[in-house]
Amino acid sequence: MNAYQELLCRVTDVRGIRAAMLVSEEDGLVVAESLSEGVDGAAVAALAASLTLRIRRSAASAGHSAPAVVQMRAERGALLTLQAGDGLLVVAIADREANLGLARLELRVAASRLHA
């Protein structure tokens, strides 16, 4: 297991987190992943990168700073993204019962360790 996967496994160890990925912010390609069965990592990565970019542009257009964490909730869960520097996003897919606070914390830990 490489260092990226170790960081992602910490995220997926959080109850209710089905997947964690490092994604290229620019093109939405997966750099590293830790996925549960049935998760289409490539599709989620592309969506996460695109939506995060649009949200950041919208915030800038409104005169606001870029959000630290983007969290999108749906009926059956949530998608969380956090900028990790060097053009990467840390992305997590959570089910309805996930501890999102702990997931955000682990995303921050993963992002900070990528800078180290």
FENWO-V271494 format. One record per pair of residues at least 4 apart in sequence whose C-alpha atoms are under 6 Angstrom apart, sorted by the first residue. I is the first residue (numbers start at 1). J is the second residue. D is the distance in whole Angstrom. If there is no record, write none. Layout:
<<I	J	D> <I	J	D>>
This chain:
<<5	9	6> <7	110	5> <8	20	6> <9	13	6> <11	106	5> <12	17	5> <12	19	6> <15	98	6> <16	94	6> <16	95	5> <16	97	6> <16	98	4> <17	93	6> <17	94	4> <18	36	5> <18	93	6> <18	94	6> <19	34	6> <19	35	4> <19	36	6> <19	92	6> <19	93	5> <20	33	6> <20	34	5> <20	91	5> <20	92	4> <21	32	6> <21	33	4> <21	90	6> <21	91	5> <22	31	5> <22	32	5> <22	89	6> <22	90	5> <23	28	6> <23	29	6> <23	30	5> <23	31	5> <23	88	5> <23	89	5> <24	28	5> <24	29	5> <24	87	6> <24	88	5> <25	49	5> <25	87	5> <25	88	5> <25	89	6> <28	45	5> <28	46	4> <28	49	5> <41	45	6> <44	48	6> <48	52	6> <56	66	5> <59	64	5> <60	64	5> <69	81	6> <69	82	5> <70	80	6> <70	81	5> <71	79	6> <71	80	4> <72	78	5> <72	79	5> <73	77	6> <73	78	4> <74	78	6> <76	96	5> <77	94	5> <77	95	4> <77	96	4> <78	93	6> <78	94	5> <79	92	6> <79	93	5> <80	91	6> <80	92	5> <81	90	6> <81	91	4> <82	89	5> <82	90	5> <83	89	5> <84	88	5> <84	89	5> <84	111	4> <94	98	6>>
